[in-house]
Amino acid sequence: MPASTVRMYHDGGMQTSPLSRSPHRAPHGALRRVLGITLAVVVATGVAACGGGGSASDGSTATTASKGDEAVTTSEGTGGGAPTESTVEGAKVRIVNLYVPAEGEPGAVEVLAGYTAAEDAQPAATVPFGEAGDYFAPPATSDGRSLFSLYPEGKTSDDDRLMQVDQTIVEGDQVTILLTAGETMEGARTGSTQVFFEQTGPSSNGAATEPAPGDKGLLLGNASAIENLGGDTDGFTFGTPGSGCLEDEDESSTLVGGTSTLRYPVEPGAVNLAAYAFDDNDCTGPPEVGPATTDLEAGDSAYAFVYSANGTDLEFLLVPIET
């Protein structure tokens, strides 16, 4: 059984550029399936831009185009506006760093203003691997859009850039951006992002994540961080040791996999969370991840990210959403 650990953070925010795949049903008559799996699509330069588009209940937005038998979601920026030294005041953004390079150990990432960073640029945030950073006011363009790039710590060249984030984030928005490994091309691995709007301002284009039910806590399960690491990506069933599997909000018996985010209402108080193999339909076998304990009051929500530094040893990162 892979080693697993847990880290807990108490700040909160995200949006997605997804690729949908067909539902995957577990073998041997298993009832659980992967539904609505998505894979973030980025170009070689690592651009993630979005000025609007469709929305989902997890607070993500995007536009979708057809590519063969698959639905490929791409994002298109609003255009215009030069980078400035200003920020989007009244907006809050944080980075969750689960990016693993193709070679070497994962490390911290920095948020630098603009598409191309100046050599002496000062980071708006520095986030170690396996952690959720503090909120910051995102760097802005002259027309008020948020515009920044993500780099490995200490790097500023275009070749080192992991992602460009050209995102409409306005006053009142609270956003978390999950950075994970993208596709590996010619030995280099791009970054991939999911962006979740947790709160939105009056003029926001984002769709806020639906809050927890008033009498329950809410866990948001996501395993996109391991999607491109070459390990087992068949998905997981979330459950609690000794009590069986958790039921997602839609009672769809879905697996956590790809870049889908599933909503699990739980009773307030301590939750001993574990992730089980995709074909463990009653959650009685040894867990693949965890167990890890989190404590949620009624109305509280938290992300439960499955991630790995090497594609083999799986861990939980539990990140409560700030309200």
Contacts in CASP RR format, 6 or more apart in sequence:
PFRMAT RR
TARGET T0000
AUTHOR 0000-0000-0000
METHOD contacts of the structure
MODEL  1
MPASTVRMYHDGGMQTSPLSRSPHRAPHGALRRVLGITLAVVVATGVAAC
GGGGSASDGSTATTASKGDEAVTTSEGTGGGAPTESTVEGAKVRIVNLYV
PAEGEPGAVEVLAGYTAAEDAQPAATVPFGEAGDYFAPPATSDGRSLFSL
YPEGKTSDDDRLMQVDQTIVEGDQVTILLTAGETMEGARTGSTQVFFEQT
GPSSNGAATEPAPGDKGLLLGNASAIENLGGDTDGFTFGTPGSGCLEDED
ESSTLVGGTSTLRYPVEPGAVNLAAYAFDDNDCTGPPEVGPATTDLEAGD
SAYAFVYSANGTDLEFLLVPIET
1 286 0 8 1.000
1 287 0 8 1.000
1 288 0 8 1.000
2 288 0 8 1.000
2 289 0 8 1.000
2 312 0 8 1.000
2 313 0 8 1.000
2 314 0 8 1.000
3 313 0 8 1.000
3 314 0 8 1.000
4 287 0 8 1.000
4 288 0 8 1.000
4 289 0 8 1.000
4 290 0 8 1.000
4 292 0 8 1.000
4 313 0 8 1.000
4 314 0 8 1.000
4 315 0 8 1.000
4 316 0 8 1.000
5 290 0 8 1.000
5 292 0 8 1.000
5 315 0 8 1.000
5 316 0 8 1.000
6 290 0 8 1.000
6 292 0 8 1.000
6 293 0 8 1.000
6 315 0 8 1.000
6 316 0 8 1.000
6 317 0 8 1.000
6 318 0 8 1.000
7 130 0 8 1.000
7 131 0 8 1.000
7 315 0 8 1.000
7 316 0 8 1.000
7 317 0 8 1.000
7 318 0 8 1.000
8 294 0 8 1.000
8 318 0 8 1.000
8 319 0 8 1.000
8 320 0 8 1.000
9 131 0 8 1.000
9 132 0 8 1.000
9 133 0 8 1.000
9 317 0 8 1.000
9 318 0 8 1.000
9 319 0 8 1.000
9 320 0 8 1.000
10 320 0 8 1.000
10 322 0 8 1.000
11 94 0 8 1.000
11 132 0 8 1.000
11 133 0 8 1.000
11 134 0 8 1.000
11 135 0 8 1.000
11 319 0 8 1.000
11 320 0 8 1.000
11 322 0 8 1.000
12 94 0 8 1.000
12 132 0 8 1.000
12 135 0 8 1.000
12 174 0 8 1.000
12 176 0 8 1.000
12 198 0 8 1.000
12 319 0 8 1.000
12 320 0 8 1.000
12 321 0 8 1.000
12 322 0 8 1.000
13 92 0 8 1.000
13 93 0 8 1.000
13 94 0 8 1.000
13 174 0 8 1.000
13 175 0 8 1.000
13 176 0 8 1.000
13 177 0 8 1.000
13 196 0 8 1.000
13 197 0 8 1.000
13 198 0 8 1.000
13 321 0 8 1.000
13 322 0 8 1.000
14 59 0 8 1.000
14 60 0 8 1.000
14 96 0 8 1.000
14 175 0 8 1.000
14 176 0 8 1.000
14 177 0 8 1.000
14 178 0 8 1.000
14 194 0 8 1.000
14 195 0 8 1.000
14 196 0 8 1.000
14 197 0 8 1.000
14 198 0 8 1.000
15 50 0 8 1.000
15 59 0 8 1.000
15 60 0 8 1.000
15 61 0 8 1.000
15 62 0 8 1.000
15 167 0 8 1.000
15 175 0 8 1.000
15 177 0 8 1.000
15 193 0 8 1.000
15 194 0 8 1.000
15 195 0 8 1.000
15 196 0 8 1.000
15 197 0 8 1.000
15 206 0 8 1.000
16 38 0 8 1.000
16 40 0 8 1.000
16 56 0 8 1.000
16 58 0 8 1.000
16 60 0 8 1.000
16 61 0 8 1.000
16 62 0 8 1.000
16 73 0 8 1.000
16 193 0 8 1.000
16 194 0 8 1.000
16 195 0 8 1.000
16 196 0 8 1.000
16 259 0 8 1.000
17 40 0 8 1.000
17 41 0 8 1.000
17 42 0 8 1.000
17 48 0 8 1.000
17 50 0 8 1.000
17 62 0 8 1.000
17 73 0 8 1.000
17 74 0 8 1.000
17 75 0 8 1.000
17 192 0 8 1.000
17 193 0 8 1.000
17 194 0 8 1.000
18 38 0 8 1.000
18 39 0 8 1.000
18 40 0 8 1.000
18 41 0 8 1.000
18 60 0 8 1.000
18 62 0 8 1.000
18 73 0 8 1.000
18 259 0 8 1.000
19 38 0 8 1.000
19 39 0 8 1.000
19 40 0 8 1.000
19 41 0 8 1.000
19 70 0 8 1.000
19 71 0 8 1.000
19 72 0 8 1.000
19 73 0 8 1.000
20 36 0 8 1.000
20 37 0 8 1.000
20 38 0 8 1.000
20 70 0 8 1.000
20 71 0 8 1.000
20 73 0 8 1.000
21 34 0 8 1.000
21 36 0 8 1.000
21 37 0 8 1.000
21 38 0 8 1.000
21 39 0 8 1.000
21 70 0 8 1.000
21 258 0 8 1.000
23 33 0 8 1.000
23 34 0 8 1.000
23 35 0 8 1.000
23 36 0 8 1.000
23 37 0 8 1.000
24 33 0 8 1.000
24 34 0 8 1.000
24 37 0 8 1.000
24 234 0 8 1.000
24 255 0 8 1.000
25 33 0 8 1.000
26 32 0 8 1.000
26 33 0 8 1.000
26 234 0 8 1.000
26 255 0 8 1.000
26 278 0 8 1.000
26 279 0 8 1.000
26 281 0 8 1.000
27 279 0 8 1.000
28 279 0 8 1.000
30 278 0 8 1.000
30 279 0 8 1.000
30 281 0 8 1.000
31 253 0 8 1.000
31 281 0 8 1.000
32 237 0 8 1.000
32 253 0 8 1.000
32 254 0 8 1.000
32 255 0 8 1.000
32 278 0 8 1.000
32 279 0 8 1.000
32 281 0 8 1.000
33 253 0 8 1.000
33 254 0 8 1.000
33 255 0 8 1.000
34 234 0 8 1.000
34 235 0 8 1.000
34 254 0 8 1.000
34 255 0 8 1.000
34 257 0 8 1.000
34 258 0 8 1.000
34 260 0 8 1.000
34 278 0 8 1.000
35 252 0 8 1.000
35 254 0 8 1.000
35 255 0 8 1.000
35 260 0 8 1.000
36 254 0 8 1.000
36 260 0 8 1.000
37 257 0 8 1.000
37 258 0 8 1.000
37 259 0 8 1.000
37 260 0 8 1.000
38 73 0 8 1.000
38 224 0 8 1.000
38 258 0 8 1.000
38 259 0 8 1.000
38 260 0 8 1.000
39 192 0 8 1.000
39 224 0 8 1.000
39 227 0 8 1.000
39 228 0 8 1.000
39 258 0 8 1.000
39 259 0 8 1.000
40 48 0 8 1.000
40 180 0 8 1.000
40 182 0 8 1.000
40 192 0 8 1.000
40 193 0 8 1.000
40 194 0 8 1.000
40 224 0 8 1.000
40 259 0 8 1.000
41 72 0 8 1.000
41 73 0 8 1.000
41 74 0 8 1.000
42 48 0 8 1.000
42 163 0 8 1.000
42 182 0 8 1.000
42 183 0 8 1.000
42 190 0 8 1.000
42 191 0 8 1.000
42 192 0 8 1.000
42 193 0 8 1.000
43 190 0 8 1.000
44 185 0 8 1.000
44 190 0 8 1.000
45 158 0 8 1.000
45 161 0 8 1.000
45 164 0 8 1.000
46 161 0 8 1.000
46 162 0 8 1.000
46 163 0 8 1.000
46 164 0 8 1.000
46 190 0 8 1.000
46 191 0 8 1.000
47 163 0 8 1.000
47 164 0 8 1.000
47 166 0 8 1.000
48 75 0 8 1.000
48 163 0 8 1.000
48 164 0 8 1.000
48 165 0 8 1.000
48 166 0 8 1.000
48 167 0 8 1.000
48 193 0 8 1.000
48 195 0 8 1.000
49 75 0 8 1.000
49 76 0 8 1.000
49 77 0 8 1.000
49 164 0 8 1.000
49 165 0 8 1.000
49 166 0 8 1.000
49 167 0 8 1.000
50 61 0 8 1.000
50 62 0 8 1.000
50 63 0 8 1.000
50 75 0 8 1.000
50 76 0 8 1.000
50 77 0 8 1.000
50 166 0 8 1.000
50 167 0 8 1.000
50 168 0 8 1.000
50 195 0 8 1.000
51 61 0 8 1.000
51 75 0 8 1.000
51 76 0 8 1.000
51 77 0 8 1.000
51 78 0 8 1.000
51 145 0 8 1.000
51 166 0 8 1.000
51 167 0 8 1.000
51 168 0 8 1.000
51 205 0 8 1.000
52 61 0 8 1.000
52 62 0 8 1.000
52 63 0 8 1.000
52 168 0 8 1.000
52 205 0 8 1.000
52 206 0 8 1.000
53 61 0 8 1.000
53 62 0 8 1.000
53 63 0 8 1.000
53 205 0 8 1.000
54 61 0 8 1.000
54 62 0 8 1.000
54 63 0 8 1.000
54 64 0 8 1.000
54 207 0 8 1.000
55 61 0 8 1.000
55 206 0 8 1.000
55 207 0 8 1.000
56 207 0 8 1.000
57 209 0 8 1.000
57 210 0 8 1.000
57 263 0 8 1.000
58 196 0 8 1.000
58 209 0 8 1.000
58 220 0 8 1.000
58 261 0 8 1.000
58 263 0 8 1.000
59 196 0 8 1.000
59 197 0 8 1.000
59 198 0 8 1.000
59 206 0 8 1.000
59 207 0 8 1.000
59 208 0 8 1.000
59 209 0 8 1.000
59 210 0 8 1.000
60 194 0 8 1.000
60 195 0 8 1.000
60 196 0 8 1.000
60 197 0 8 1.000
60 207 0 8 1.000
61 195 0 8 1.000
61 197 0 8 1.000
61 205 0 8 1.000
61 206 0 8 1.000
61 207 0 8 1.000
62 73 0 8 1.000
62 74 0 8 1.000
62 75 0 8 1.000
63 73 0 8 1.000
63 74 0 8 1.000
63 75 0 8 1.000
63 76 0 8 1.000
64 71 0 8 1.000
64 72 0 8 1.000
64 73 0 8 1.000
64 74 0 8 1.000
65 71 0 8 1.000
65 72 0 8 1.000
65 73 0 8 1.000
65 74 0 8 1.000
66 72 0 8 1.000
77 166 0 8 1.000
77 168 0 8 1.000
78 143 0 8 1.000
78 145 0 8 1.000
78 168 0 8 1.000
79 145 0 8 1.000
79 166 0 8 1.000
80 141 0 8 1.000
80 143 0 8 1.000
80 145 0 8 1.000
81 141 0 8 1.000
81 142 0 8 1.000
81 143 0 8 1.000
81 144 0 8 1.000
81 145 0 8 1.000
82 141 0 8 1.000
82 142 0 8 1.000
83 113 0 8 1.000
83 114 0 8 1.000
83 115 0 8 1.000
83 139 0 8 1.000
83 141 0 8 1.000
83 142 0 8 1.000
83 147 0 8 1.000
84 139 0 8 1.000
84 140 0 8 1.000
84 141 0 8 1.000
84 142 0 8 1.000
85 113 0 8 1.000
86 139 0 8 1.000
86 140 0 8 1.000
87 124 0 8 1.000
87 136 0 8 1.000
87 137 0 8 1.000
87 138 0 8 1.000
87 139 0 8 1.000
87 140 0 8 1.000
88 137 0 8 1.000
88 138 0 8 1.000
88 139 0 8 1.000
88 140 0 8 1.000
88 144 0 8 1.000
88 146 0 8 1.000
88 169 0 8 1.000
88 170 0 8 1.000
88 171 0 8 1.000
88 173 0 8 1.000
89 137 0 8 1.000
89 171 0 8 1.000
90 137 0 8 1.000
90 171 0 8 1.000
90 172 0 8 1.000
91 137 0 8 1.000
91 138 0 8 1.000
91 146 0 8 1.000
91 169 0 8 1.000
91 170 0 8 1.000
91 171 0 8 1.000
91 172 0 8 1.000
91 173 0 8 1.000
91 174 0 8 1.000
91 175 0 8 1.000
92 135 0 8 1.000
92 136 0 8 1.000
92 137 0 8 1.000
92 172 0 8 1.000
92 173 0 8 1.000
92 174 0 8 1.000
92 175 0 8 1.000
93 135 0 8 1.000
93 136 0 8 1.000
93 137 0 8 1.000
93 138 0 8 1.000
93 146 0 8 1.000
93 169 0 8 1.000
93 173 0 8 1.000
93 175 0 8 1.000
93 176 0 8 1.000
93 177 0 8 1.000
94 125 0 8 1.000
94 132 0 8 1.000
94 133 0 8 1.000
94 134 0 8 1.000
94 135 0 8 1.000
94 136 0 8 1.000
94 175 0 8 1.000
94 176 0 8 1.000
94 177 0 8 1.000
95 109 0 8 1.000
95 111 0 8 1.000
95 125 0 8 1.000
95 127 0 8 1.000
95 132 0 8 1.000
95 133 0 8 1.000
95 150 0 8 1.000
95 176 0 8 1.000
95 177 0 8 1.000
95 179 0 8 1.000
96 127 0 8 1.000
96 130 0 8 1.000
96 131 0 8 1.000
96 132 0 8 1.000
96 133 0 8 1.000
96 176 0 8 1.000
96 177 0 8 1.000
96 178 0 8 1.000
96 179 0 8 1.000
96 303 0 8 1.000
96 305 0 8 1.000
96 317 0 8 1.000
96 319 0 8 1.000
97 107 0 8 1.000
97 108 0 8 1.000
97 109 0 8 1.000
97 127 0 8 1.000
97 128 0 8 1.000
97 129 0 8 1.000
97 130 0 8 1.000
97 131 0 8 1.000
97 132 0 8 1.000
97 133 0 8 1.000
97 179 0 8 1.000
98 129 0 8 1.000
98 130 0 8 1.000
98 178 0 8 1.000
98 179 0 8 1.000
98 180 0 8 1.000
98 181 0 8 1.000
98 225 0 8 1.000
98 305 0 8 1.000
98 307 0 8 1.000
98 317 0 8 1.000
99 106 0 8 1.000
99 107 0 8 1.000
99 109 0 8 1.000
99 129 0 8 1.000
99 162 0 8 1.000
99 179 0 8 1.000
99 180 0 8 1.000
99 181 0 8 1.000
99 191 0 8 1.000
100 106 0 8 1.000
100 129 0 8 1.000
100 180 0 8 1.000
100 181 0 8 1.000
100 189 0 8 1.000
100 225 0 8 1.000
100 229 0 8 1.000
100 308 0 8 1.000
100 309 0 8 1.000
100 310 0 8 1.000
100 311 0 8 1.000
101 152 0 8 1.000
101 181 0 8 1.000
101 189 0 8 1.000
102 184 0 8 1.000
102 187 0 8 1.000
102 188 0 8 1.000
102 189 0 8 1.000
103 187 0 8 1.000
105 309 0 8 1.000
106 129 0 8 1.000
106 130 0 8 1.000
106 309 0 8 1.000
107 128 0 8 1.000
107 129 0 8 1.000
107 152 0 8 1.000
107 153 0 8 1.000
108 126 0 8 1.000
108 127 0 8 1.000
108 128 0 8 1.000
108 129 0 8 1.000
108 152 0 8 1.000
108 153 0 8 1.000
109 126 0 8 1.000
109 127 0 8 1.000
109 129 0 8 1.000
109 150 0 8 1.000
109 151 0 8 1.000
109 152 0 8 1.000
109 153 0 8 1.000
109 162 0 8 1.000
109 179 0 8 1.000
110 123 0 8 1.000
110 125 0 8 1.000
110 126 0 8 1.000
110 127 0 8 1.000
110 150 0 8 1.000
110 151 0 8 1.000
110 152 0 8 1.000
110 153 0 8 1.000
110 154 0 8 1.000
110 155 0 8 1.000
111 123 0 8 1.000
111 124 0 8 1.000
111 125 0 8 1.000
111 126 0 8 1.000
111 127 0 8 1.000
111 136 0 8 1.000
111 139 0 8 1.000
111 148 0 8 1.000
111 149 0 8 1.000
111 150 0 8 1.000
112 118 0 8 1.000
112 121 0 8 1.000
112 123 0 8 1.000
112 124 0 8 1.000
112 148 0 8 1.000
112 149 0 8 1.000
112 150 0 8 1.000
112 151 0 8 1.000
112 156 0 8 1.000
113 121 0 8 1.000
113 124 0 8 1.000
113 139 0 8 1.000
113 147 0 8 1.000
113 148 0 8 1.000
113 149 0 8 1.000
114 139 0 8 1.000
114 141 0 8 1.000
114 147 0 8 1.000
114 148 0 8 1.000
114 149 0 8 1.000
114 164 0 8 1.000
115 147 0 8 1.000
115 149 0 8 1.000
115 164 0 8 1.000
115 166 0 8 1.000
116 149 0 8 1.000
116 158 0 8 1.000
116 161 0 8 1.000
117 149 0 8 1.000
117 151 0 8 1.000
117 156 0 8 1.000
117 161 0 8 1.000
118 156 0 8 1.000
119 156 0 8 1.000
121 156 0 8 1.000
124 136 0 8 1.000
124 137 0 8 1.000
124 138 0 8 1.000
124 139 0 8 1.000
124 148 0 8 1.000
125 133 0 8 1.000
125 134 0 8 1.000
125 136 0 8 1.000
126 153 0 8 1.000
127 133 0 8 1.000
129 309 0 8 1.000
130 307 0 8 1.000
130 309 0 8 1.000
130 317 0 8 1.000
131 317 0 8 1.000
132 176 0 8 1.000
132 317 0 8 1.000
132 319 0 8 1.000
135 174 0 8 1.000
135 322 0 8 1.000
138 146 0 8 1.000
138 148 0 8 1.000
138 167 0 8 1.000
138 169 0 8 1.000
139 146 0 8 1.000
139 147 0 8 1.000
139 148 0 8 1.000
140 146 0 8 1.000
140 147 0 8 1.000
141 147 0 8 1.000
144 170 0 8 1.000
145 166 0 8 1.000
145 167 0 8 1.000
145 168 0 8 1.000
145 169 0 8 1.000
146 165 0 8 1.000
146 166 0 8 1.000
146 167 0 8 1.000
146 168 0 8 1.000
146 169 0 8 1.000
147 164 0 8 1.000
147 165 0 8 1.000
147 166 0 8 1.000
147 167 0 8 1.000
148 164 0 8 1.000
148 165 0 8 1.000
149 161 0 8 1.000
149 162 0 8 1.000
149 163 0 8 1.000
149 164 0 8 1.000
149 165 0 8 1.000
150 161 0 8 1.000
150 162 0 8 1.000
150 163 0 8 1.000
150 164 0 8 1.000
150 165 0 8 1.000
150 179 0 8 1.000
150 191 0 8 1.000
150 193 0 8 1.000
151 160 0 8 1.000
151 161 0 8 1.000
151 162 0 8 1.000
152 160 0 8 1.000
152 162 0 8 1.000
155 161 0 8 1.000
162 179 0 8 1.000
162 190 0 8 1.000
162 191 0 8 1.000
163 179 0 8 1.000
163 190 0 8 1.000
163 191 0 8 1.000
163 192 0 8 1.000
163 193 0 8 1.000
165 177 0 8 1.000
165 193 0 8 1.000
165 195 0 8 1.000
167 175 0 8 1.000
167 195 0 8 1.000
168 204 0 8 1.000
168 205 0 8 1.000
168 206 0 8 1.000
169 175 0 8 1.000
169 204 0 8 1.000
170 201 0 8 1.000
170 203 0 8 1.000
170 204 0 8 1.000
170 205 0 8 1.000
171 201 0 8 1.000
171 203 0 8 1.000
172 199 0 8 1.000
172 200 0 8 1.000
172 201 0 8 1.000
172 202 0 8 1.000
172 204 0 8 1.000
173 197 0 8 1.000
173 199 0 8 1.000
173 200 0 8 1.000
173 201 0 8 1.000
173 204 0 8 1.000
173 206 0 8 1.000
174 197 0 8 1.000
174 198 0 8 1.000
174 199 0 8 1.000
174 200 0 8 1.000
174 322 0 8 1.000
175 195 0 8 1.000
175 196 0 8 1.000
175 197 0 8 1.000
175 198 0 8 1.000
176 195 0 8 1.000
176 196 0 8 1.000
176 198 0 8 1.000
176 303 0 8 1.000
176 319 0 8 1.000
176 321 0 8 1.000
177 193 0 8 1.000
177 194 0 8 1.000
177 195 0 8 1.000
177 196 0 8 1.000
178 193 0 8 1.000
178 194 0 8 1.000
178 195 0 8 1.000
178 196 0 8 1.000
178 222 0 8 1.000
178 224 0 8 1.000
178 225 0 8 1.000
178 305 0 8 1.000
179 191 0 8 1.000
179 192 0 8 1.000
179 193 0 8 1.000
180 191 0 8 1.000
180 192 0 8 1.000
180 193 0 8 1.000
180 194 0 8 1.000
180 224 0 8 1.000
180 225 0 8 1.000
180 227 0 8 1.000
180 228 0 8 1.000
180 307 0 8 1.000
181 189 0 8 1.000
181 191 0 8 1.000
181 192 0 8 1.000
181 225 0 8 1.000
181 227 0 8 1.000
181 228 0 8 1.000
181 229 0 8 1.000
182 189 0 8 1.000
182 190 0 8 1.000
182 191 0 8 1.000
182 192 0 8 1.000
182 227 0 8 1.000
182 228 0 8 1.000
183 189 0 8 1.000
183 190 0 8 1.000
183 192 0 8 1.000
183 228 0 8 1.000
184 228 0 8 1.000
189 228 0 8 1.000
192 224 0 8 1.000
192 228 0 8 1.000
194 222 0 8 1.000
194 224 0 8 1.000
194 259 0 8 1.000
194 261 0 8 1.000
196 209 0 8 1.000
196 261 0 8 1.000
197 204 0 8 1.000
197 206 0 8 1.000
197 207 0 8 1.000
197 208 0 8 1.000
197 209 0 8 1.000
198 208 0 8 1.000
198 209 0 8 1.000
198 321 0 8 1.000
198 322 0 8 1.000
199 208 0 8 1.000
200 206 0 8 1.000
200 207 0 8 1.000
200 208 0 8 1.000
209 220 0 8 1.000
209 301 0 8 1.000
209 321 0 8 1.000
210 263 0 8 1.000
211 218 0 8 1.000
211 299 0 8 1.000
211 301 0 8 1.000
211 323 0 8 1.000
212 218 0 8 1.000
212 265 0 8 1.000
212 296 0 8 1.000
212 298 0 8 1.000
212 299 0 8 1.000
212 300 0 8 1.000
212 301 0 8 1.000
213 265 0 8 1.000
213 299 0 8 1.000
214 298 0 8 1.000
214 299 0 8 1.000
215 268 0 8 1.000
215 298 0 8 1.000
215 299 0 8 1.000
216 265 0 8 1.000
216 266 0 8 1.000
216 267 0 8 1.000
216 268 0 8 1.000
216 298 0 8 1.000
216 299 0 8 1.000
217 265 0 8 1.000
217 266 0 8 1.000
217 267 0 8 1.000
217 268 0 8 1.000
217 296 0 8 1.000
217 297 0 8 1.000
217 298 0 8 1.000
217 299 0 8 1.000
217 300 0 8 1.000
217 301 0 8 1.000
218 263 0 8 1.000
218 264 0 8 1.000
218 265 0 8 1.000
218 266 0 8 1.000
218 296 0 8 1.000
218 299 0 8 1.000
218 300 0 8 1.000
218 301 0 8 1.000
218 302 0 8 1.000
219 238 0 8 1.000
219 246 0 8 1.000
219 263 0 8 1.000
219 264 0 8 1.000
219 266 0 8 1.000
219 271 0 8 1.000
219 273 0 8 1.000
219 294 0 8 1.000
219 296 0 8 1.000
219 301 0 8 1.000
219 302 0 8 1.000
219 303 0 8 1.000
219 304 0 8 1.000
220 261 0 8 1.000
220 262 0 8 1.000
220 263 0 8 1.000
220 264 0 8 1.000
220 301 0 8 1.000
220 302 0 8 1.000
220 303 0 8 1.000
220 304 0 8 1.000
221 238 0 8 1.000
221 256 0 8 1.000
221 261 0 8 1.000
221 262 0 8 1.000
221 263 0 8 1.000
221 264 0 8 1.000
221 303 0 8 1.000
221 304 0 8 1.000
221 305 0 8 1.000
221 306 0 8 1.000
222 256 0 8 1.000
222 257 0 8 1.000
222 259 0 8 1.000
222 260 0 8 1.000
222 261 0 8 1.000
222 262 0 8 1.000
222 303 0 8 1.000
222 304 0 8 1.000
222 305 0 8 1.000
222 306 0 8 1.000
223 233 0 8 1.000
223 235 0 8 1.000
223 236 0 8 1.000
223 256 0 8 1.000
223 257 0 8 1.000
223 258 0 8 1.000
223 275 0 8 1.000
223 305 0 8 1.000
223 306 0 8 1.000
223 307 0 8 1.000
224 257 0 8 1.000
224 258 0 8 1.000
224 259 0 8 1.000
224 260 0 8 1.000
225 305 0 8 1.000
225 306 0 8 1.000
225 307 0 8 1.000
225 308 0 8 1.000
226 233 0 8 1.000
226 306 0 8 1.000
226 307 0 8 1.000
226 308 0 8 1.000
226 311 0 8 1.000
226 314 0 8 1.000
227 233 0 8 1.000
227 257 0 8 1.000
227 258 0 8 1.000
227 259 0 8 1.000
229 308 0 8 1.000
229 310 0 8 1.000
229 311 0 8 1.000
230 311 0 8 1.000
231 311 0 8 1.000
231 312 0 8 1.000
233 257 0 8 1.000
233 258 0 8 1.000
234 255 0 8 1.000
234 277 0 8 1.000
234 278 0 8 1.000
234 279 0 8 1.000
235 255 0 8 1.000
235 256 0 8 1.000
235 257 0 8 1.000
235 258 0 8 1.000
235 278 0 8 1.000
236 255 0 8 1.000
236 256 0 8 1.000
236 257 0 8 1.000
236 275 0 8 1.000
236 276 0 8 1.000
236 277 0 8 1.000
236 278 0 8 1.000
236 288 0 8 1.000
236 289 0 8 1.000
236 306 0 8 1.000
237 245 0 8 1.000
237 255 0 8 1.000
237 256 0 8 1.000
237 275 0 8 1.000
237 276 0 8 1.000
237 277 0 8 1.000
237 278 0 8 1.000
237 280 0 8 1.000
237 281 0 8 1.000
237 283 0 8 1.000
238 245 0 8 1.000
238 246 0 8 1.000
238 256 0 8 1.000
238 262 0 8 1.000
238 264 0 8 1.000
238 273 0 8 1.000
238 274 0 8 1.000
238 275 0 8 1.000
238 276 0 8 1.000
238 304 0 8 1.000
239 245 0 8 1.000
239 246 0 8 1.000
239 273 0 8 1.000
239 274 0 8 1.000
239 275 0 8 1.000
239 276 0 8 1.000
239 283 0 8 1.000
240 246 0 8 1.000
240 271 0 8 1.000
240 272 0 8 1.000
240 273 0 8 1.000
240 274 0 8 1.000
240 283 0 8 1.000
240 291 0 8 1.000
241 272 0 8 1.000
241 274 0 8 1.000
241 283 0 8 1.000
241 287 0 8 1.000
241 291 0 8 1.000
242 283 0 8 1.000
242 284 0 8 1.000
244 282 0 8 1.000
244 283 0 8 1.000
244 284 0 8 1.000
245 276 0 8 1.000
245 281 0 8 1.000
245 282 0 8 1.000
245 283 0 8 1.000
246 264 0 8 1.000
246 266 0 8 1.000
247 253 0 8 1.000
247 264 0 8 1.000
248 254 0 8 1.000
248 262 0 8 1.000
248 263 0 8 1.000
248 264 0 8 1.000
249 262 0 8 1.000
249 263 0 8 1.000
249 264 0 8 1.000
249 265 0 8 1.000
250 263 0 8 1.000
254 260 0 8 1.000
254 262 0 8 1.000
255 278 0 8 1.000
256 262 0 8 1.000
256 275 0 8 1.000
256 306 0 8 1.000
266 296 0 8 1.000
268 296 0 8 1.000
268 297 0 8 1.000
268 298 0 8 1.000
268 299 0 8 1.000
268 300 0 8 1.000
269 295 0 8 1.000
269 296 0 8 1.000
269 297 0 8 1.000
270 293 0 8 1.000
270 294 0 8 1.000
270 295 0 8 1.000
271 293 0 8 1.000
271 294 0 8 1.000
271 295 0 8 1.000
271 296 0 8 1.000
272 291 0 8 1.000
272 292 0 8 1.000
272 293 0 8 1.000
273 290 0 8 1.000
273 291 0 8 1.000
273 292 0 8 1.000
273 293 0 8 1.000
273 294 0 8 1.000
273 304 0 8 1.000
273 316 0 8 1.000
273 318 0 8 1.000
274 283 0 8 1.000
274 287 0 8 1.000
274 289 0 8 1.000
274 290 0 8 1.000
274 291 0 8 1.000
274 292 0 8 1.000
275 287 0 8 1.000
275 288 0 8 1.000
275 289 0 8 1.000
275 290 0 8 1.000
275 306 0 8 1.000
275 314 0 8 1.000
275 316 0 8 1.000
276 283 0 8 1.000
276 285 0 8 1.000
276 287 0 8 1.000
276 288 0 8 1.000
277 285 0 8 1.000
277 288 0 8 1.000
288 314 0 8 1.000
289 306 0 8 1.000
289 314 0 8 1.000
289 315 0 8 1.000
289 316 0 8 1.000
290 315 0 8 1.000
290 316 0 8 1.000
292 316 0 8 1.000
292 318 0 8 1.000
294 302 0 8 1.000
294 304 0 8 1.000
294 318 0 8 1.000
294 320 0 8 1.000
296 302 0 8 1.000
296 320 0 8 1.000
299 323 0 8 1.000
300 320 0 8 1.000
300 321 0 8 1.000
300 323 0 8 1.000
301 320 0 8 1.000
301 321 0 8 1.000
301 323 0 8 1.000
302 318 0 8 1.000
302 319 0 8 1.000
302 320 0 8 1.000
302 321 0 8 1.000
303 317 0 8 1.000
303 318 0 8 1.000
303 319 0 8 1.000
303 320 0 8 1.000
303 321 0 8 1.000
304 316 0 8 1.000
304 317 0 8 1.000
304 318 0 8 1.000
305 316 0 8 1.000
305 317 0 8 1.000
305 318 0 8 1.000
305 319 0 8 1.000
306 314 0 8 1.000
306 315 0 8 1.000
306 316 0 8 1.000
307 314 0 8 1.000
307 315 0 8 1.000
307 317 0 8 1.000
308 314 0 8 1.000
308 315 0 8 1.000
309 315 0 8 1.000
END
